[in-house]
Each structure stands twice: as structure tokens, then as C-alpha cells.
């Protein structure tokens, strides 16, 4: 088994980005719109407001990027621990 400093950063990055990606996809599926002046949980789950969204498809790309980073970090952690 590896020492704590070896696997803890990968675990924290993986869990953080995976949970953010899941929250953003949940907000996208429910139509929750974030933005300034909203409660912190709504901003965390919410997507880019339609009027302020500069890049097309940003509402889909950001959660998928978060999920890709998180899941790849968790898979790398599992590979290093058990591989």
C-alpha cells in the first residue's frame, strides 16, 4: 500500500471534479440557471445564463470537462494502488 501523500492528492482532485461535474449535469438536466446574486448552491449547480453565455455549448463542455478530469484522476489512483 502506498503512503498517504502519494494517493491523497489524486483522491481529492478526483472526488472534487467528479462531484462538480455531476452537480453541473444535474443542474443542466433540471434547467437550473446560475449567475451572480443567486444562492451559493444554485450557483454551484446552475449553468451559464442564456444571455451571458459567450461560448456556444459551454453548458455541456464544462461539466464534461469536470467529469473527465475527475474520473481520469480516480482511475489513475486505482491503477497506482492496485496495478
DATACOR-V915957 format. One line per field, one symbol per residue. ss: DSSP state (H for helix, E for strand, L for the rest). phi: phi as a letter, one per 40 degrees, with the letter a starting at -180 (. if undefined). psi: psi as a letter, one per 30 degrees, with the letter a starting at -180 (. if undefined). Layout:
ss=???
phi=???
psi=???
This chain:
ss=LLLHHHHHHHHHHHHHHHHHHHHHHHHHHHLLELLLLLLHHHHHHLELLLLLLLLLLHHHHHHHHHHHHHHHHHHHHHHHHHL
phi=.ccdccbcccccccccccccccccccccccgcbchcgbccccccccbcddcbccccgccccccccdcccccccccccccccbc
psi=kllefefeeeeeeeeeeeeeeeeeeeeeefgkkalkglleeeeefllkkeffjekkgefeeeeeeeeeeeeeeeeeeeeeef.
